[in-house]
């Protein structure tokens, strides 16, 4: 079987301003400036972006830090490529799409300048069905009506990729029912769709909204095809949503997850990258408390757990000089 997994993509545009080379000077040296493209107000990315800015502002550089609202990964990366922000919260497969120049990044073409500043945990895929649904697993979605996420979103294209990997033809083997943002719970509970999908840290507010509207359960995203996708693509991993994540979730659910990155470019000033990495290293405990998605990060993991973008040299140097990681662990020449 040929696996045709589509990278996670979304479609948007952003207007913001940031000085990538640094802000005003103090004693002749540029003051580091940090501008982070985050997500929608009240969402996980905004929450994490604010926590990162708090760490940067309290860090050794005490750098000014701003969070810019957006629609998510692709919008952030497009703004990063345009130079209107210095850092972008993104899912790893969206970053890979930008690096390769596919999907909404096709017009710009491959971007080999992208770099990772931090790796920030895993965002699982949650596929939600009604509690009394006969759908037992992901393979049983064939022939069903599916809301794969908002049109053009990362969740939609990830779901489309997984369905194509099963050899399904969209429109014949599965029916896509695009639902307006915020209306997924009503569509599921009213029976207009058989399953809805969400990608995000768990517990996920969108899943909680669906569960508040009617009894639901999470579908296992597993099986031979899913396993082959995990093996074949570096941006997607096996993940488990633990029992107790929601009051009604009594058994762990196997699924897949996508790495969350704080991306930048090779053009980003070293001082700004160091301000981020040094600030985060000084407040790892505080960041862990921000959300369960960050509960497992360490000063070392934020530098080494990334298989997509090269690590920015200033981030690598910061970690090596602090003694939290070796050059060998970062695969750097001696």
Secondary structure, 3 states (H helix, E strand, C coil): CCCCCCCCCCCCCCCCCCCCCCCCEECCEECCEEEEECCCCCCHHHHHHHHHHHHHHHCCCCCEEEEECCCCHHHHHHHHHHCCCCEEEEEHHHHHHHHHCCHHHCCCCCCCCEEEEEEEEEEEEEEEEECCCCCCEHHHHCCCEEECCCCCCHHHHHHHHHHHHCCCCECCCEEECCCCCCCHHHHHHCCCCCEEEEEECCCCHHHHHHHHHCCEEECECCCHHHHHHHHHCCCEEEEEECCCCCCCCCCCEEEEEEEEEEEEECCCCHHHHHHHHHHHHCCHHHHHCCCHHHCCCCCCHHHHCCCCCEECHHHHHHHHHHCCCCCCCCCCCC
